[in-house]
């Protein structure tokens, strides 16, 4: 169904990725952010013209947010407070007030890939990666088509995951203050149940991380106080998320499950190589990111037998985190004059990309419909 429309749409999507990968490997370093900005605009245009079929997540999202789209501001605030995902209610309501139904997926795409490209551009700037290898990182990120389609169709989980990852990266790599990111954590926490899970993982790392006993005690007290203050909403969000485990709200896509497993293998390979670099005294690799990647990948594997949705969504975070570990890996490869690891990772990326187009989430993408 819609074979021609999907074929053309996916051909344009693929061609744009190939062109950007070629350009970013040719331009001067100071032009990288400009290229990423252009690509962000392209992706947002793809998001804007996305035409969801009746089986798509976005089609269902549009139906159930219609319940509160026509409420007044006072009415939607009251409804949001009683809802287990209040930031989602307010976020979708605000965008619906533009009067353009396509703004929800477009703005979400801008936020998600804007944050991801901000990190990619920053890593290009501070790491010694040869220009000819810049495309590796971009393809590694974009190969899993589920990331793009879940961003513009599923909306909530991809947005929450990206926000939490952005906070983790900025705090562990760039040394930014967690306090400054508190509003972002709150937004992600009440956006989707996966946000609550990721923030719990983040909090555990803060408690067991390398810091003074006083700081650990303070973090525990703050965490307990926040849980008590927002327990009603948090409990509702976790109860909703539990449906993914007990199959009350579960759905399955065998091919997307296969793609997620291959992505886990890819992340696992990056993690193994990262531990080898640490063993050999590599000072450029961020050990905190390696630990995060290990834990998230372990949770993906542990939840795989009992759930489809949980490991699929956590695979996004694992891919994001391991993306930040590619730079020292590429640098080590260039220093040794070898490219075995790059070839293996890019082969897996191409397999993921082809499966995403042929049988995965991305095969449902189309930006026009013939009459």
Secondary structure, DSSP 8 states (H G I E B T S, - for coil): --HHHHHHHHHHHHHHHHHHHHHHTTS-GGGHHHHHHHHHHHHHHHHHT----TTSHHHHHHHHHHHHHTS-HHHHHHHHHHSTTHHHHHHHHHHHTTS-TTHHHHHHHHHHHHHHHHHHHHHHHHS---GGGHHHHHHHHHS-HHHHHIIIII-HHHHHHHHHHHHHHHHHTS---TGGGHHHHHHHHTT-HHHHHHHHHHHHHHHHSSS-HHHHHHHHHHHHHHHHHTHHHHHHHHHHHHTTTTTSS----HHHHHHHHHHHHHHHHHHHHHHHHHHTT-SSS-HHHHHHHHHHHHHHHHHTTT-SHHHHHHHHHHHHHHHTTHHHHHHHHHHHT--HHHHHHHHHHHHHHHHHHHTSGGGG--S----
